[in-house]
């Protein structure tokens, strides 16, 4: 059944995201000079008890680089989630507004366009990007002051934005293909 196929594919993407981000979490600068870190509690609660031991102590540059990779992984999840839904023609001819999850499908479509057809950077002087940023913040209750140090990134926290986004899109897909 098509709806089960889509659901399984989305669950696989969420699992890949969790596994990858448990190894590449966002790190705080308070870990400078440490040579070890572990997966945050969010991932440990999912059974992903990852510990990374480094040969050299971490520097600010290392931590910033790892945090860039973490955000890049999140952006790639958006692209993969979109690809799964698009492969099942769930955006064709358009998103159905009578199906629960249509709002998240539209958010995903817009995020994918910003990430997949450009730098993916948030620019508050760009009206479309500002609208999308504000929509993400409002829809997912994100505190933009605490999400990232870098104001050029869309807020794509795994547990607060990406998994709820994927879960809502999965619900839409199941209902749309039933």
Secondary structure, DSSP 8 states (H G I E B T S, - for coil): -HHHHHHHHHHHHHHHHHHHHHHS----GGGTT--EEE--HHHHTTT---EEE-SS---HHHHHHHHHHHHHHHHHHHHHHHHHHHHTTTTSS---TTSTTHHHHHHHHHHHHHHHTS-----TTSHHHHHHHHHHHHHTT--HHHH-S-TTS----IIIIIHHHHHHHHHHHHHHH-
